[in-house]
């Protein structure tokens, strides 16, 4: 866990920016996939599944860093 609130805040902020970019990419994918049947174009389906997996992983990673940021701020004695 980072010892300084500033480093935890910067790490969380950069993770949050990547999170927003991933959600935007996922929204674009969903708009493009609106008229497609699942499995009709295998490469498109695999790309969507991979994008969803990365977005899920990064959401959990961002949540972990957010909790670390909160823990550093609430640590007694600092």
C-alpha positions in Angstrom: 0.0 0.0 0.0 1.4 3.4 -0.9 2.6 5.4 2.1 1.7 8.8 0.7 -1.9 10.0 -0.1 -0.6 11.9 -3.1 0.8 8.8 -4.8 -2.4 6.8 -4.1 -4.5 9.6 -5.4 -2.4 9.9 -8.6 -2.5 6.1 -9.2 -6.3 6.1 -8.7 -6.8 9.1 -11.0 -4.8 7.5 -13.8 -6.7 4.2 -13.3 -10.0 6.0 -13.4 -9.1 7.7 -16.7 -8.2 4.3 -18.3 -11.5 3.0 -16.8 -13.5 5.8 -18.6 -11.7 5.0 -21.9 -12.5 1.3 -21.6 -16.2 2.1 -20.9 -16.3 4.4 -23.9 -14.7 1.7 -26.1 -17.3 -0.8 -24.8 -20.1 1.6 -25.6 -18.8 2.0 -29.1 -18.6 -1.8 -29.5 -22.2 -2.1 -28.3 -23.4 0.4 -30.8 -21.5 -1.3 -33.6 -22.8 -4.7 -32.5 -26.4 -3.6 -32.4 -27.4 -5.1 -35.7 -25.1 -8.2 -35.5 -26.1 -11.7 -34.4 -23.9 -13.2 -31.6 -21.5 -15.6 -33.2 -22.2 -14.6 -36.8 -18.8 -12.9 -37.1 -16.5 -14.9 -34.9 -13.7 -12.3 -34.8 -16.1 -9.5 -33.9 -17.6 -11.7 -31.1 -14.1 -12.6 -29.8 -13.0 -9.0 -29.8 -16.1 -8.0 -27.8 -15.6 -10.8 -25.3 -12.0 -9.7 -24.9 -12.9 -6.1 -24.4 -15.5 -7.0 -21.8 -13.0 -9.2 -20.0 -10.4 -6.4 -19.9 -13.0 -3.8 -18.8 -14.1 -6.2 -16.0 -10.5 -6.8 -14.8 -9.7 -3.1 -15.0 -12.9 -2.2 -13.0 -11.8 -4.5 -10.2 -8.2 -3.1 -10.4 -9.6 0.5 -10.2 -11.8 -0.5 -7.2 -8.8 -1.9 -5.4 -6.8 1.3 -5.9 -9.7 3.4 -4.8 -10.0 1.4 -1.6 -6.2 1.8 -1.1 -6.6 5.6 -1.5 -9.4 5.6 1.1 -7.4 3.5 3.5 -4.4 5.8 3.2 -6.6 8.9 3.8 -8.3 7.3 6.9 -5.1 5.8 8.4 -4.8 7.1 12.0 -1.6 8.9 13.0 -0.9 10.6 9.7 
